């Protein structure tokens, strides 16, 4: 019998990809208006420069283990003091941002450090102004609340994930527990964070189900911990070798799955 649902946050309940996209659009428009360069091409150039730079830092493997992507590095402050690598990130991100934006501009033929710095500072402000949730998020949580215990299981820097929750404050009250990988010390797909979540709830692995958009973290990790999974695949992504228990396109499909499990 399912007693609790574990939800991933980014791109499961919060539409993070859209928020990042909107922040890029608004920031790149500044350069477009001033220099006539194509905003979309600049976005692509900055994304590429950011990925490349980010993967060159010695804390890169830490970001992968905890689950912090290059675009989160463009707006997070990483003031988390609990782990040494967060301190390194905090020191490095100001220059990372400036260098990524400056390199993107350079690819577009604009050699301008000051503009790079300006856009680097603009992006975090735009990202904070652009929180998006999926249209079905609150309906789904409203229907579940009271019938199931709810736990949020998210990869990332505690400071940054809490910032996301602060700018969408309606989410937090739904959850009995919130687990952030940067607090725990390991991220999904490590089974230990799922076991930690189970122990917080005082539940067994067959009493919960994990819902998430990422096969390689949410589904793989829950599989490893022996927890049933629902893969939310909104964009018709191809499956790989990681097999979810269920696959849905829309969160509301969760209800028929829960009914089906009940009848078994
Ligand atoms: Mg996700």
Boltz pocket constraint, residues with backbone or C-beta under 6 A from the ligand:
constraints:
  - pocket:
      binder: B
      contacts: [[A, 8], [A, 9], [A, 10], [A, 11], [A, 12], [A, 212], [A, 213], [A, 214]]
      max_distance: 6.0
